[in-house]
Amino acid sequence: MFHYSGFYDITTTDSLQFDYSTIQAATNDYSENNKIGRGGFGEVYKGTLLNGTEVAVKRLSKSSGQGETEFNNEVVVVAKLQHKNLVRLMGFSLEREERILVYEYVPNKSLDYFLFGQFHLLLCFNPAMKDQLCWTQRYKIIVGIARGMLYLHQDSRLTIIHRDLKASNILLDEDMNPKIADFGMARIFGIDQTQENTNRIVGTYGYMSPEYAMHGQFSMKSDVYSFGVLLLEIITGRKNSSFYERDNAHNLVTYAWRIWTNKTELDLVDQVIVDNCQKNEVVLCIHIGLLCVQEDLVERPSFSNILMMLTTNNVTLPVPQQPGFVFQTRHIRDLPGSNQSTMTKCGVVSVGDVSVTDLYPR
């Protein structure tokens, strides 16, 4: 039996319910040949409905104790959102004790595949493929993500804080337009609400803002911080968590800050695009990225300001202040009944690029 005791009411979305048999037929009974990936709480399949519409089906694992709240949250939140830079939820199914989400099918995988995954390996054999993620494409993706986030924060009927903005949650359509996905961690803010506190810290280390990772305080500016990290990853082609002590940096944010203060910004640029990029746009984006990851959340720009910076010529940008660093720690222990890790009080820490759902700062 499916129970829900969360904040949002899934019964308001009855019109989106699919028959289980429809989804089963669309995916050829969840055939291995139809499997296209694994999400945070289950596997994802490509399917074709009877009318020929291609869909992506996320089937949440029955064995997982996690995901129930996130499932309901996603259904209710995404069902109310319509924007070209957000993945569209087409429906869901709760029959046979299954929890299934049905999305529009987005053919070009996720952004992390192109930035950090097999795509980079394929470039070794076919250098011409670099045009698929040239600087022009990356800039378009950056602007598209900013437009989608502006819609979530300001232009939709609801004010949505995503809380897990990262490369693997950005899907790319056939024209390489970005679509923000995975709203299981999202929260709806009330009118005039600017911040909320929680003891249940969810999201992905490395993308979390310091005030959220340490104190459970999240706001629109938490998403801005995550966007800043993501922007720097798009420029460098490196994961925030790929830095080690031998790089003389704790993570991408500390590395970018050092490069910026040394005034050698172009050293940050992915070697795949460095010779053919618009250098003024690259420097602009590095500047914006560092504004987004400032330690003082008040100083971080809103997405309306970010979009203006990205799309308006001759805008004077403020000088970035000290970033909110997220440091690595060796102090790790498991929480009861989980594989999560705690954080020390001495500073904001990271235990790599892994999603977490129940974490209590002490």
Secondary structure, DSSP 8 states (H G I E B T S, - for coil): -----SSS-GGGGGGGB--HHHHHHHTTTT-GGGEEEE-SSEEEEEEE-TTS-EEEEEEE-TT-SS-HHHHHHHHHHHHT---TTB--EEEEE-GGG--EEEEE--TT-BHHHHHHSHHHHHHHH-GGGGGGG-HHHHHHHHHHHHHHHHIIIIISSSEEE-S---GGGEEE-TT--EEE---TT-EEE-TT--EEE-SS--EETTTS-HHHHHH-EEEHHHHHHHHHHHHHHHHH---GGG--GGGT-SSHHHHHHHHHHTT-GGGGS-TTTTTSS-HHHHHHHHHHHHHHTBSSGGGS--HHHHHHHHHSTT--------B---EE-S---B-TTSS-B---TTS-EE--S-EES-----
